């Protein structure tokens, strides 16, 4: 009977710890693991042409998928690289109205050559398409 009394004494001392561990497992670990599995399935289901929303609120269309990132077209000929973990969900809209596919008027492209002093900075220049708002307003005034 001595052994049985020792076992009951151990159980009565440590049952609160067992309850805490069970609580952590059933209410914290399992739901988090389930959400992570659903997220992995979502990220693996991405394909070229999907309309998505990033966690930053940027809407775009996937142009290419790599291991760690996707190339996302956020406007006509504007492609950005986004980490896969930064993709929140599919866009709820069925049409492609969130991303401009064709501009109504031709866009004037201005290229600027930038000289860099430090050789490490080569290739870090930003090239942007800029629409001349003055030309637009002049056209509207002439109408």
N, C-alpha and C positions, 0 to 999 in steps of 0.2 A: 504494500500500500504506500510505501514511502515514495516510490517512483511515480505513482499516479498523483500523489499530492504535489510532487515537484513539477510535474507537467501542468497541472491546473494552476499552480502559482505563476508559472512562466506565462501561460496563456492570459491569465487575468492581468498581469502587468503590461503585456505588450499588445493587447487587443486594440487599444486606441491607435497605435502606430499602424497596425494592419488596416484599420478602417481608413486612415488618412491615405495610405498607399492605394487602397482600392478606389477611393474618391479621386485621387490624382489620375489613376489609370482610366477610369470610366468617364470622367467628366472633363478631362483636359487632354490626355495623350491620344486616346482613340479618335475624338472629333478632329483634332489637329492633323493626325495622320490621314484621316479620310479627306479633309480639305486639301492636303498636299497631294494626295493621289489624284483628286479631281483636277487640280491645277496642272499636274504633269500631263494628264490626258488632254487638257485644253491646249497646252503649249505644243504637244506633239501633233495635234490635229490641225494646226495652222498650215495654210497652203498659199501659194501665190495667187493674188487676186482677192484675198479676203479683206473686207473692210473692218478695221479694228479701231479701238480707242486705247490710248496709253493711260497710265496712271496720272500723267500730267494733264490729261484732257485733250490731247492732240488726236484728231481724227485722221486716218490715212488708209491707203491701200498698200498691201504687201507686194513689193516688186520682186524680192528675192529673199530666201531664207538661208541662213548659215547656222553653224553649230551654236554660237553664243548670241548672235544678233540677227535682226532682220533689217532689210532696207525698205523704208516706208516712204511712199510718195504722198506728201502732204499738200501739194499744190502742183499745178502743171509744170513738169520738169524740175521740181524741187524734191529731191530725195534725201532723206536723212537716215542715219544708222541708229537703230534703237535696240537696246539690250532686250532679249526675249523676256526677261523677268519684269520689264517695264510695261508689258502689254497687259491691260486690265481685262478687256472683254471684246467680243465682236460688236460692231456697230449695229444698232437696232434698225437703222434705215435700210431698206432694200435697194434703193437707188443710190447712185454715186453722186448725189448732190453735195455731199460734204467735201468732196475733193474736186477742184476745177480740172476738167479734162481738156477743155479748149477755152481759150480766152476770147472774149467778144471782139476785142480790137488787138491788132498786132502790138507786141511788147517790144520796146526798144531795148536792146541789150547793150550795156556799156561795159567794155573790158578795160581794166586798168592794170598796168604792169607795176608791180611793187618790187623794189629792190630791198634785199635784206642784208644786214651787216653780219649777222651771225649765221654760219653755215648750218647750224642745227635748226634754224627756223625755215629752211627751204621746204616748200611743199605745204606750209601751214596757212597760205594765203586763202582768203575767203573770196569766192567768186559769187556774186549775186546778180540776179536779174532785177533791174530797177525800171519801173514804169515812170515815164516822164509825166508828172502830174500837170506841169505847166502847159505841155502840148495838149493834154486832154482839155484843160480849162479853156485854152484858146479855141479849140475846135467847138466847144459848147457855146462860147461867146459868139462865134461866127454864124451859128445856126439861127 
